[in-house]
């Protein structure tokens, strides 16, 4: 019996499902949503505590390995978009002007890692490895020159992301893609929450902890460019395809804001409302 695949989170367990899809990205590319999982046959139940270590509860769909064992990143996107400075709290704290246009970038999909990953601090390149708790939006329907009013309906799901960044690499090179594309620097997961389970694009909480200390606590209501507007703007320049992921920015409270960067042994925990917590460890 397989111990790896897609599952539903229900009653404190992952219900591992009989599906033809390798991960949630393949499912979304084929169908545009997570709906097909609702009718899939359960082949095995795995207690959440066996794969999360803390018995965390959540809702949605997740890539999972049978316990004891790790949860996997729920998908491996072909395109991974991000935005700089997208929370009013961060603009206020840093004293920067609110941008008139979103500062967009692409990161290498090879930077994606899963829940519980141990991400290496590239000490030969950086002394300023940072965390960024972010709402990651998974596209479910092609967006090409989309209207803002239509963009939210094209979202399949959201998940948690830790958009890790080497701040000094960013300053030294001027390229976000280089500062954010080190191996493992984009942890995703631990589960996906379907769009239809969300109250709306402006009511999604986002929080982070480092070593048990809360560092960030905000919601999508504080975004400078709300999610529908952000997706519509990207689609004016590049087509967004099903399975693509858009990282939507981080609120105030990062290491950059505090002058306190990550060190080997640190643990970062990111929480997005309705999604299993995403934990990342930093190793030497």
Residue frames as qw, qx, qy, qz and C-alpha x, y, z in Angstrom:
[[0.000, 0.889, 0.458, 0.000, 0.00, 0.00, 0.00],
 [0.405, 0.565, -0.038, 0.718, 1.39, 3.39, -0.96],
 [0.453, -0.614, -0.393, 0.512, 2.51, 5.73, 1.80],
 [0.177, -0.331, 0.131, 0.918, 2.85, 8.82, -0.38],
 [0.097, 0.484, 0.692, 0.527, 0.20, 10.83, -2.18],
 [0.195, -0.373, -0.048, -0.906, -2.59, 13.33, -1.76],
 [0.278, -0.360, -0.847, 0.274, -4.85, 13.38, 1.25],
 [0.300, -0.720, -0.249, -0.574, -7.72, 15.15, 2.95],
 [0.149, 0.172, -0.658, 0.718, -7.23, 16.48, 6.46],
 [0.615, -0.414, -0.287, -0.607, -10.12, 15.30, 8.63],
 [0.838, -0.501, -0.105, -0.187, -10.70, 14.31, 12.24],
 [0.470, -0.760, 0.446, 0.051, -7.09, 14.80, 13.30],
 [0.713, -0.109, 0.621, 0.307, -5.70, 12.63, 10.52],
 [0.254, 0.483, -0.506, -0.668, -4.64, 12.69, 6.88],
 [0.810, 0.266, 0.483, -0.199, -6.94, 10.50, 4.82],
 [0.170, -0.399, 0.692, 0.577, -4.58, 9.28, 2.11],
 [0.663, 0.482, 0.211, -0.533, -6.54, 9.09, -1.15],
 [0.629, 0.135, 0.677, 0.357, -6.63, 6.91, -4.24],
 [0.361, 0.860, 0.046, -0.358, -5.96, 9.46, -7.01],
 [0.838, 0.365, 0.165, 0.371, -3.93, 9.41, -10.25],
 [0.189, 0.921, -0.105, 0.325, -2.21, 12.69, -9.38],
 [0.696, 0.127, -0.433, 0.558, 1.35, 12.86, -8.06],
 [0.241, -0.250, -0.416, 0.841, 0.72, 16.08, -6.14],
 [0.177, 0.727, 0.497, -0.438, -1.78, 18.90, -5.81],
 [0.053, 0.572, -0.342, -0.743, -0.11, 20.82, -8.63],
 [0.001, -0.012, 0.881, 0.472, -0.86, 18.03, -11.10],
 [0.079, 0.557, 0.810, -0.166, -4.46, 17.87, -9.86],
 [0.094, 0.752, 0.200, -0.621, -4.93, 21.63, -10.23],
 [0.015, 0.395, -0.585, -0.708, -3.33, 21.68, -13.68],
 [0.004, -0.159, -0.931, -0.328, -5.75, 18.95, -14.79],
 [0.141, -0.615, -0.774, -0.048, -8.95, 20.13, -13.13],
 [0.028, 0.623, 0.081, 0.777, -8.48, 23.71, -11.92],
 [0.515, -0.603, 0.192, -0.578, -9.32, 22.99, -8.28],
 [0.046, -0.283, 0.907, -0.308, -9.10, 20.53, -5.39],
 [0.705, -0.034, 0.116, -0.699, -12.75, 19.45, -5.77],
 [0.768, 0.188, -0.573, -0.216, -11.93, 15.99, -7.13],
 [0.219, 0.256, -0.828, 0.448, -10.45, 15.00, -3.77],
 [0.525, -0.161, 0.357, -0.756, -13.86, 15.18, -2.07],
 [0.904, 0.098, -0.009, -0.415, -15.05, 11.98, -3.79],
 [0.480, 0.494, -0.723, 0.054, -11.74, 10.08, -3.81],
 [0.893, -0.297, -0.330, -0.069, -11.56, 6.73, -1.99],
 [0.329, -0.782, 0.481, -0.221, -9.60, 6.66, 1.27],
 [0.830, 0.237, -0.500, 0.064, -6.84, 4.03, 1.24],
 [0.647, -0.137, -0.516, 0.545, -5.19, 4.79, 4.57],
 [0.267, -0.921, -0.111, -0.261, -5.48, 7.15, 7.54],
 [0.633, 0.167, -0.363, 0.663, -2.36, 8.68, 9.05],
 [0.378, -0.802, -0.358, 0.293, -2.56, 10.56, 12.38],
 [0.250, 0.920, -0.047, 0.300, -1.51, 14.17, 11.92],
 [0.508, -0.796, 0.329, 0.008, 0.77, 13.89, 14.95],
 [0.872, -0.076, 0.374, 0.307, 2.81, 11.27, 13.09],
 [0.614, 0.471, 0.275, 0.570, 3.70, 13.66, 10.29],
 [0.034, 0.868, 0.021, 0.495, 3.57, 17.08, 11.94],
 [0.503, 0.094, -0.594, 0.621, 4.93, 16.19, 15.37],
 [0.054, -0.026, 0.415, -0.908, 2.43, 18.47, 17.10],
 [0.114, 0.475, 0.862, -0.133, -1.03, 17.16, 16.25],
 [0.111, 0.292, -0.042, -0.949, -1.86, 20.43, 14.49],
 [0.451, 0.547, 0.692, -0.134, -5.29, 20.71, 12.96],
 [0.044, 0.379, -0.354, -0.854, -6.15, 22.21, 9.61],
 [0.655, 0.509, 0.483, -0.279, -8.31, 21.88, 6.55],
 [0.363, 0.734, -0.370, -0.439, -7.61, 21.38, 2.86],
 [0.969, 0.240, -0.038, 0.050, -5.45, 18.98, 0.88],
 [0.256, -0.812, 0.514, 0.101, -1.86, 18.02, 1.39],
 [0.730, 0.390, -0.560, 0.037, 0.88, 15.93, -0.10],
 [0.624, -0.600, 0.396, -0.306, 1.81, 13.45, 2.62],
 [0.498, 0.312, -0.807, 0.059, 4.12, 10.56, 3.43],
 [0.781, -0.438, -0.415, -0.162, 2.94, 7.84, 5.82],
 [0.269, -0.781, 0.402, -0.396, 4.00, 8.28, 9.40],
 [0.258, -0.839, 0.000, 0.478, 6.19, 8.46, 11.02],
 [0.561, 0.200, 0.424, 0.682, 7.55, 10.53, 8.14],
 [0.079, -0.327, -0.019, 0.941, 7.52, 14.02, 6.63],
 [0.462, 0.756, 0.394, -0.245, 4.81, 15.93, 4.87],
 [0.548, 0.137, 0.422, 0.709, 5.85, 17.02, 1.39],
 [0.114, 0.309, -0.101, -0.939, 5.53, 20.34, -0.40],
 [0.588, 0.425, 0.583, -0.365, 1.98, 20.14, -1.82],
 [0.698, 0.681, 0.212, 0.065, 3.15, 21.17, -5.29],
 [0.541, -0.310, 0.315, 0.715, 6.21, 22.11, -7.34],
 [0.392, 0.827, 0.225, -0.335, 5.21, 25.15, -9.41],
 [0.697, 0.381, 0.278, 0.540, 6.61, 25.82, -12.86],
 [0.180, 0.612, -0.001, 0.770, 6.43, 29.57, -12.19],
 [0.515, -0.554, -0.493, 0.431, 7.00, 31.16, -8.77],
 [0.133, 0.705, 0.118, 0.686, 6.15, 34.86, -8.59],
 [0.458, -0.499, -0.480, 0.558, 6.77, 37.26, -5.72],
 [0.056, 0.857, 0.186, 0.477, 6.26, 40.89, -4.79],
 [0.447, -0.016, -0.423, 0.788, 8.30, 43.26, -2.68],
 [0.033, 0.105, 0.305, -0.946, 6.80, 45.75, -0.23],
 [0.323, -0.338, -0.654, -0.595, 3.15, 44.77, -0.23],
 [0.436, -0.619, -0.629, 0.177, 2.05, 45.52, 3.37],
 [0.063, -0.878, -0.038, -0.472, 1.30, 48.98, 4.74],
 [0.717, -0.691, 0.049, 0.071, 2.78, 47.92, 8.11],
 [0.803, -0.084, 0.182, 0.562, 6.16, 47.25, 6.53],
 [0.341, 0.649, 0.176, 0.657, 6.11, 50.50, 4.55],
 [0.352, -0.887, -0.039, -0.296, 5.34, 52.45, 7.74],
 [0.808, -0.530, 0.101, 0.236, 8.02, 50.70, 9.78],
 [0.722, 0.029, 0.251, 0.644, 10.73, 51.22, 7.18],
 [0.027, -0.714, -0.041, 0.699, 9.65, 54.76, 6.32],
 [0.230, -0.031, 0.693, 0.683, 9.36, 53.90, 2.64],
 [0.447, 0.223, -0.095, -0.861, 6.79, 55.34, 0.28],
 [0.708, 0.255, 0.616, -0.232, 3.86, 53.14, -0.71],
 [0.253, -0.153, 0.687, 0.664, 4.74, 51.96, -4.24],
 [0.522, 0.405, -0.019, -0.750, 2.55, 53.03, -7.13],
 [0.781, 0.310, -0.459, -0.287, 3.37, 49.83, -9.02],
 [0.908, -0.369, 0.195, -0.033, 4.10, 46.38, -7.55],
 [0.055, 0.703, -0.701, -0.103, 7.76, 45.39, -7.45],
 [0.964, 0.075, 0.094, -0.239, 7.55, 41.92, -9.03],
 [0.022, 0.605, -0.788, -0.115, 10.12, 39.17, -9.40],
 [0.931, 0.062, -0.297, -0.201, 10.45, 35.49, -10.27],
 [0.425, -0.591, 0.677, -0.105, 12.28, 33.01, -8.03],
 [0.346, 0.304, -0.854, -0.242, 13.69, 29.69, -9.17],
 [0.851, -0.228, -0.158, -0.447, 11.19, 26.83, -8.65],
 [0.748, 0.145, -0.586, 0.276, 14.18, 24.72, -7.60],
 [0.018, 0.378, -0.518, 0.767, 14.18, 26.72, -4.34],
 [0.723, -0.347, -0.110, -0.588, 10.93, 25.06, -3.19],
 [0.216, 0.162, -0.910, 0.315, 11.16, 22.80, -0.14],
 [0.541, -0.450, -0.637, -0.314, 8.61, 21.07, 2.05],
 [0.561, -0.733, 0.049, -0.380, 7.39, 21.34, 5.63],
 [0.837, -0.506, 0.186, 0.094, 10.03, 20.58, 8.25],
 [0.765, 0.518, -0.118, 0.364, 12.89, 21.14, 5.81],
 [0.587, -0.627, 0.087, 0.505, 16.35, 21.87, 7.15],
 [0.506, 0.834, 0.077, 0.206, 17.55, 24.75, 4.97],
 [0.742, -0.119, -0.059, 0.658, 21.26, 25.42, 4.79],
 [0.072, -0.950, -0.004, 0.303, 22.49, 28.91, 5.64],
 [0.777, 0.477, 0.045, 0.408, 24.83, 29.73, 2.71],
 [0.478, -0.788, -0.019, 0.389, 27.44, 31.36, 4.92],
 [0.559, -0.081, 0.372, 0.737, 29.87, 31.82, 2.04],
 [0.153, 0.497, 0.485, 0.703, 27.33, 34.18, 0.43],
 [0.307, -0.704, -0.252, -0.589, 25.39, 35.83, 3.24],
 [0.215, -0.017, -0.686, 0.695, 25.34, 37.10, 6.81],
 [0.355, 0.125, 0.237, -0.896, 21.71, 38.24, 6.51],
 [0.213, -0.196, -0.906, -0.309, 19.49, 35.20, 5.95],
 [0.333, 0.001, 0.296, -0.895, 15.91, 36.31, 6.61],
 [0.146, 0.366, 0.918, -0.045, 12.41, 34.82, 6.95],
 [0.297, 0.056, -0.135, -0.944, 9.23, 36.17, 5.34],
 [0.317, 0.324, 0.853, -0.259, 5.83, 34.73, 6.26],
 [0.256, 0.227, -0.362, -0.867, 3.61, 34.95, 3.17],
 [0.713, 0.342, 0.473, -0.388, 0.26, 33.87, 1.79],
 [0.123, -0.236, 0.782, 0.563, 0.98, 31.77, -1.29],
 [0.659, 0.410, 0.190, -0.601, -1.76, 31.79, -3.92],
 [0.394, -0.054, 0.855, 0.333, -2.10, 28.79, -6.25],
 [0.401, 0.321, -0.272, -0.814, -3.58, 29.60, -9.65],
 [0.556, 0.168, 0.797, -0.162, -6.40, 27.32, -10.84],
 [0.569, 0.684, 0.453, 0.055, -7.42, 28.93, -14.13],
 [0.557, 0.199, 0.215, 0.777, -5.38, 30.71, -16.81],
 [0.048, -0.887, -0.236, 0.395, -5.15, 34.46, -16.31],
 [0.491, 0.138, 0.377, 0.773, -4.19, 36.51, -19.39],
 [0.046, -0.240, -0.122, -0.962, -4.92, 40.25, -19.31],
 [0.301, -0.508, -0.805, 0.050, -7.49, 39.44, -16.64],
 [0.246, -0.693, -0.079, -0.673, -9.81, 41.95, -15.05],
 [0.024, -0.311, 0.697, -0.646, -9.38, 42.43, -11.31],
 [0.686, -0.096, 0.222, -0.686, -13.02, 41.43, -10.80],
 [0.919, 0.171, -0.267, -0.235, -12.30, 38.03, -12.36],
 [0.343, 0.565, -0.706, 0.255, -8.96, 37.25, -10.73],
 [0.411, -0.343, 0.684, -0.496, -10.08, 35.85, -7.36],
 [0.888, 0.145, 0.193, -0.390, -12.34, 33.27, -9.02],
 [0.741, 0.520, -0.424, 0.012, -9.27, 31.93, -10.87],
 [0.101, -0.561, 0.738, -0.361, -7.54, 31.00, -7.59],
 [0.724, -0.084, -0.670, -0.143, -7.59, 27.30, -6.71],
 [0.763, -0.517, -0.339, 0.189, -6.17, 27.46, -3.19],
 [0.001, 0.867, -0.367, 0.337, -3.84, 29.17, -0.77],
 [0.881, -0.202, -0.319, 0.286, -1.01, 27.80, 1.31],
 [0.427, -0.869, 0.126, 0.218, 1.77, 29.05, 3.58],
 [0.736, 0.510, -0.135, 0.423, 5.17, 30.17, 2.34],
 [0.520, -0.739, 0.099, 0.417, 8.41, 31.23, 3.96],
 [0.601, 0.766, 0.019, 0.227, 9.99, 33.44, 1.31],
 [0.691, -0.555, 0.089, 0.454, 13.52, 33.25, 2.69],
 [0.425, 0.872, 0.000, 0.243, 15.85, 36.01, 1.49],
 [0.688, -0.216, -0.074, 0.689, 19.54, 36.89, 1.81],
 [0.047, 0.956, 0.219, -0.189, 19.24, 40.64, 2.31],
 [0.281, -0.713, 0.392, 0.509, 22.91, 41.37, 1.68],
 [0.451, 0.097, 0.742, 0.486, 22.86, 39.35, -1.54],
 [0.249, 0.810, 0.526, 0.071, 19.89, 41.46, -2.65],
 [0.090, -0.947, 0.054, 0.305, 21.79, 44.67, -1.95],
 [0.433, -0.489, 0.574, 0.494, 25.04, 43.40, -3.46],
 [0.344, 0.108, 0.791, 0.494, 23.60, 42.06, -6.71],
 [0.329, 0.233, -0.050, -0.914, 20.35, 43.99, -7.10],
 [0.514, 0.026, -0.706, -0.486, 18.62, 40.73, -8.10],
 [0.682, -0.266, 0.368, -0.573, 15.83, 39.29, -5.92],
 [0.936, 0.170, -0.240, -0.194, 16.02, 36.02, -7.86],
 [0.566, 0.388, -0.619, 0.381, 19.58, 35.47, -6.60],
 [0.167, -0.383, 0.561, -0.715, 18.74, 36.42, -3.01],
 [0.708, -0.074, 0.330, -0.620, 15.77, 34.03, -2.88],
 [0.854, 0.308, -0.296, -0.295, 16.72, 31.02, -5.01],
 [0.005, -0.484, 0.852, -0.199, 19.21, 29.17, -2.81],
 [0.463, -0.102, -0.866, -0.159, 18.30, 25.50, -2.27],
 [0.344, -0.443, -0.785, 0.264, 15.27, 25.16, 0.00],
 [0.108, -0.080, -0.214, 0.967, 14.68, 28.91, 0.32],
 [0.476, -0.109, -0.176, -0.854, 10.97, 28.70, -0.57],
 [0.060, 0.122, 0.957, -0.257, 9.28, 26.28, 1.85],
 [0.491, -0.129, -0.299, -0.808, 5.63, 25.67, 0.91],
 [0.536, -0.254, -0.801, -0.081, 2.84, 23.89, 2.79],
 [0.225, -0.191, 0.955, 0.018, 2.03, 22.07, 4.89],
 [0.348, 0.463, 0.815, -0.021, -1.48, 21.92, 3.34],
 [0.010, -0.182, -0.406, -0.895, -3.64, 23.69, 0.78],
 [0.217, 0.466, 0.628, -0.584, -6.90, 25.44, 1.61],
 [0.278, 0.500, 0.678, 0.461, -9.46, 25.67, -1.20],
 [0.020, 0.187, 0.070, 0.980, -10.49, 29.17, -2.20],
 [0.472, -0.471, -0.464, -0.583, -14.15, 28.40, -1.51],
 [0.652, -0.477, -0.529, 0.261, -13.30, 27.81, 2.16],
 [0.350, -0.076, -0.182, 0.916, -12.00, 31.35, 2.57],
 [0.075, 0.743, 0.486, -0.454, -14.15, 34.31, 3.59],
 [0.433, 0.896, 0.098, 0.022, -12.46, 36.40, 0.89],
 [0.724, 0.410, -0.155, 0.532, -9.12, 37.65, -0.37],
 [0.051, 0.658, -0.261, 0.705, -8.89, 40.37, 2.27],
 [0.689, -0.544, 0.188, -0.440, -9.50, 38.20, 5.34],
 [0.925, 0.093, -0.323, 0.176, -6.52, 35.81, 5.47],
 [0.493, -0.837, 0.239, -0.001, -4.32, 35.90, 8.57],
 [0.773, 0.428, -0.333, 0.329, -0.55, 35.52, 8.35],
 [0.528, -0.805, 0.246, -0.114, 1.84, 35.04, 11.30],
 [0.736, 0.379, -0.495, 0.265, 5.39, 33.89, 12.01],
 [0.681, -0.710, 0.179, -0.017, 7.45, 32.74, 14.98],
 [0.573, 0.549, -0.548, 0.266, 11.19, 32.31, 15.34],
 [0.347, 0.148, -0.779, 0.501, 12.28, 30.03, 18.16],
 [0.270, -0.537, -0.769, 0.219, 8.82, 30.33, 19.74],
 [0.076, -0.492, -0.204, 0.843, 8.77, 34.16, 19.68],
 [0.433, 0.735, 0.521, 0.042, 6.04, 35.72, 17.57],
 [0.372, -0.241, 0.255, 0.859, 7.59, 38.02, 14.98],
 [0.169, -0.033, -0.433, -0.885, 4.80, 38.78, 12.48],
 [0.141, 0.457, 0.830, -0.287, 1.02, 39.02, 12.90],
 [0.223, 0.325, -0.158, -0.905, -1.13, 40.57, 10.19],
 [0.587, 0.412, 0.688, -0.111, -3.69, 39.77, 7.51],
 [0.405, 0.299, 0.566, 0.653, -4.27, 40.28, 3.81],
 [0.005, 0.907, 0.422, -0.006, -6.47, 43.27, 4.71],
 [0.314, -0.822, 0.142, 0.454, -3.23, 45.27, 5.15],
 [0.657, 0.125, 0.486, 0.563, -1.94, 44.56, 1.63],
 [0.023, 0.524, -0.172, -0.834, -1.04, 47.51, -0.57],
 [0.454, 0.223, -0.591, -0.628, -1.98, 45.53, -3.68],
 [0.746, -0.072, 0.487, -0.448, -4.80, 43.13, -2.72],
 [0.531, -0.099, 0.815, 0.210, -4.60, 39.64, -4.12],
 [0.590, 0.620, 0.517, 0.029, -7.08, 40.14, -7.02],
 [0.224, 0.953, -0.125, -0.162, -5.36, 43.35, -8.09],
 [0.336, -0.620, 0.664, 0.249, -1.93, 41.75, -7.83],
 [0.612, 0.129, 0.757, 0.187, -2.93, 38.78, -10.01],
 [0.489, 0.804, 0.336, -0.030, -4.57, 41.03, -12.59],
 [0.028, 0.920, -0.319, -0.226, -1.49, 43.24, -12.78],
 [0.452, -0.376, 0.759, 0.282, 0.86, 40.28, -13.30],
 [0.610, 0.373, 0.692, 0.096, -1.43, 38.93, -16.03],
 [0.351, 0.900, 0.022, -0.259, -0.98, 42.14, -18.04],
 [0.080, 0.783, -0.591, -0.175, 2.63, 41.15, -18.64],
 [0.114, 0.274, -0.953, -0.053, 2.78, 37.36, -18.26],
 [0.735, -0.201, -0.422, -0.491, 0.19, 34.61, -18.50],
 [0.359, -0.350, 0.739, -0.450, -0.50, 32.87, -15.19],
 [0.599, 0.068, -0.720, -0.344, -1.17, 29.16, -15.66],
 [0.849, -0.427, -0.076, -0.301, -2.88, 26.58, -13.42],
 [0.911, -0.182, -0.170, 0.328, -0.41, 25.40, -10.80],
 [0.366, 0.524, -0.207, 0.741, 1.62, 28.62, -10.81],
 [0.516, -0.613, -0.469, 0.373, 2.26, 30.10, -7.36],
 [0.137, 0.724, -0.012, 0.676, 2.21, 33.79, -6.44],
 [0.496, -0.349, -0.509, 0.611, 3.77, 34.88, -3.15],
 [0.021, -0.832, -0.425, -0.355, 1.91, 37.96, -1.98],
 [0.097, 0.688, -0.264, 0.669, 4.38, 39.81, 0.24],
 [0.596, -0.261, -0.644, 0.402, 5.25, 39.85, 3.92],
 [0.289, -0.908, -0.201, -0.229, 4.14, 42.10, 6.80],
 [0.004, 0.785, -0.454, 0.421, 6.37, 43.96, 9.25],
 [0.770, -0.508, 0.331, -0.199, 8.46, 41.96, 11.69],
 [0.903, 0.339, -0.194, 0.179, 11.08, 40.30, 9.51],
 [0.768, -0.330, -0.038, 0.548, 14.71, 39.98, 10.56],
 [0.381, 0.419, 0.168, 0.807, 15.50, 42.94, 8.34],
 [0.277, -0.787, -0.212, -0.509, 13.06, 45.06, 10.36],
 [0.734, -0.678, -0.037, -0.008, 14.54, 43.90, 13.66],
 [0.194, 0.789, -0.568, 0.132, 18.22, 43.80, 12.65],
 [0.547, -0.338, 0.733, -0.221, 18.22, 40.17, 13.78],
 [0.626, 0.381, -0.526, -0.431, 18.87, 37.56, 11.11],
 [0.971, -0.125, -0.045, -0.200, 18.61, 33.77, 11.12],
 [0.089, -0.646, 0.753, -0.088, 21.30, 31.55, 12.59],
 [0.532, 0.091, -0.835, -0.106, 21.96, 27.81, 12.45],
 [0.164, -0.183, -0.857, 0.453, 19.62, 26.08, 14.89],
 [0.332, 0.169, 0.189, -0.909, 16.78, 28.59, 14.45],
 [0.160, 0.375, 0.903, 0.135, 13.27, 27.28, 13.74],
 [0.238, 0.103, -0.106, -0.960, 10.77, 29.41, 11.80],
 [0.190, 0.414, 0.885, -0.100, 7.05, 28.66, 11.96],
 [0.193, 0.031, -0.275, -0.941, 4.62, 30.27, 9.51],
 [0.224, 0.419, 0.843, -0.252, 0.85, 30.13, 9.94],
 [0.243, -0.057, -0.387, -0.888, -1.79, 31.05, 7.37],
 [0.581, 0.016, 0.427, -0.693, -5.42, 30.82, 8.49],
 [0.881, 0.219, 0.126, -0.399, -6.86, 27.36, 7.80],
 [0.721, 0.510, -0.465, 0.061, -3.55, 25.84, 6.69],
 [0.891, -0.342, -0.152, 0.258, -1.33, 23.44, 8.62],
 [0.267, -0.899, 0.253, 0.237, 1.68, 25.25, 10.15],
 [0.774, 0.552, -0.179, 0.255, 4.82, 25.42, 8.02],
 [0.592, -0.751, 0.242, 0.165, 8.02, 24.86, 10.01],
 [0.710, 0.607, -0.235, 0.268, 11.54, 25.34, 8.70],
 [0.721, -0.604, 0.102, 0.325, 14.86, 24.70, 10.45],
 [0.339, 0.881, -0.325, 0.050, 18.09, 26.52, 9.64],
 [0.924, -0.245, 0.120, 0.268, 21.24, 24.43, 9.51],
 [0.246, -0.753, 0.413, 0.449, 24.91, 25.29, 9.15]]
